[in-house]
Amino acid sequence: MRKFPRIALVALVVALVGCVTINVYFPEAAAQKAADQFIGTVLDGSGQKAPAAADKGAPARDNPPPAQQPSAMLLDLLVPAARAADVPNLRVQTPAVQAIHDRMRARFQSSLQALLDSGAVGFTRDGMVAMRDAAKVPLSARAQANAVVADENRDRAALYREIANANNHPEWEAQIRATFAQTWIEHARSGWYYQGASGAWQRK
């Protein structure tokens, strides 16, 4: 009986690879963990570094895998990304994220915390901050307060974009922003203001 030509086997495997659908799902749990760590260190000072990447390691094997046929081994070599894509990691620790973290932490300590405590500024539902009641800021300090809000929002937008780009998935930016938006509100201290789902201001 004639053996199946090796070149035909390779062609078959390549054809199979072309049929593989790679579904990369947004790692919501990893994003939530990263947001908790990042925001916690900015607002609570529980650490001075942005969080390391939230990795999901492969499950440990108690027994060695069974022997595979050459065709199966070749398929494994050609489509590892298709298998790994179902459980993506989330890379958070980058120089750009660390720089944003340090600026936000310093800004919170020097000025933003006081604005939040007074009720002048609150957390918005889209992961930003906004001037809620300018009357709570002395007229002579309003320009500076508005500059603080603008600088904070600039860094927040850059943060969400940088995390998405660092993971080679710029399309994740909106989901990262949404995760952080909810987490900022969860970390808000008693007395701070935030926007509910309708956009109305609420006090925590």
ZIVENTA-V241356 format. One line per field, one symbol per residue. phi: phi as a letter, one per 30 degrees, with the letter a starting at -180 (. if undefined). A space follows every 10 residues. Layout:
phi = ???
This chain:
phi = .dddeddddd dddddddddd cccccddddd dddddeddde dddcidacbd ddecccdddd cdbddddcde ddddddddbd ddddddbddb dcdbeddddd eddddddddd adedddddid bbdddcicbb dcbdddceed cddddddddd dddddddddd ddddddchbe ddedddeddd eddeddddde jdcacdddjd dbcd
